[in-house]
Amino acid sequence: MYLELLREDHREIIRPIAKDERIWEFNRMLLINETYDKQFDSYFAFAMDPRARGEQQAFVIYRSGKKEIIGMTR
């Protein structure tokens, strides 16, 4: 795996990946319900905003060898 800085064009790639309920089993940052898209857009905007995230930097996670995004992290 390797990391790349998160960019706006990653949004629609990450959206369905983040909808996997197993990700949020222990961390209820996003609820998988009828408001998911609105929640995700706020979550993604926060990750992209350097003023909001302070010292944190957001990245997408790629699977090595395949150039396939498998998630994001901060």
Secondary structure as the mmCIF struct_conf table of DSSP 4:
data_model
#
loop_
_struct_conf.conf_type_id
_struct_conf.id
_struct_conf.beg_label_comp_id
_struct_conf.beg_label_asym_id
_struct_conf.beg_label_seq_id
_struct_conf.end_label_comp_id
_struct_conf.end_label_asym_id
_struct_conf.end_label_seq_id
STRN STRN1 TYR A 2 LEU A 5
HELX_RH_3T_P HELX_RH_3T_P1 GLU A 8 HIS A 10
HELX_RH_AL_P HELX_RH_AL_P1 ARG A 11 ALA A 18
TURN_TY1_P TURN_TY1_P1 LYS A 19 LYS A 19
HELX_RH_3T_P HELX_RH_3T_P2 GLU A 21 TRP A 24
BEND BEND1 GLU A 25 PHE A 26
TURN_TY1_P TURN_TY1_P2 ARG A 28 MET A 29
BEND BEND2 LEU A 30 LEU A 30
BEND BEND3 ASN A 33 ASN A 33
TURN_TY1_P TURN_TY1_P3 GLU A 34 THR A 35
HELX_RH_AL_P HELX_RH_AL_P2 TYR A 36 MET A 48
HELX_RH_AL_P HELX_RH_AL_P3 PRO A 50 ARG A 53
TURN_TY1_P TURN_TY1_P4 GLY A 54 GLU A 55
STRN STRN2 PHE A 59 ARG A 63
TURN_TY1_P TURN_TY1_P5 SER A 64 LYS A 67
STRN STRN3 GLU A 68 THR A 73
#
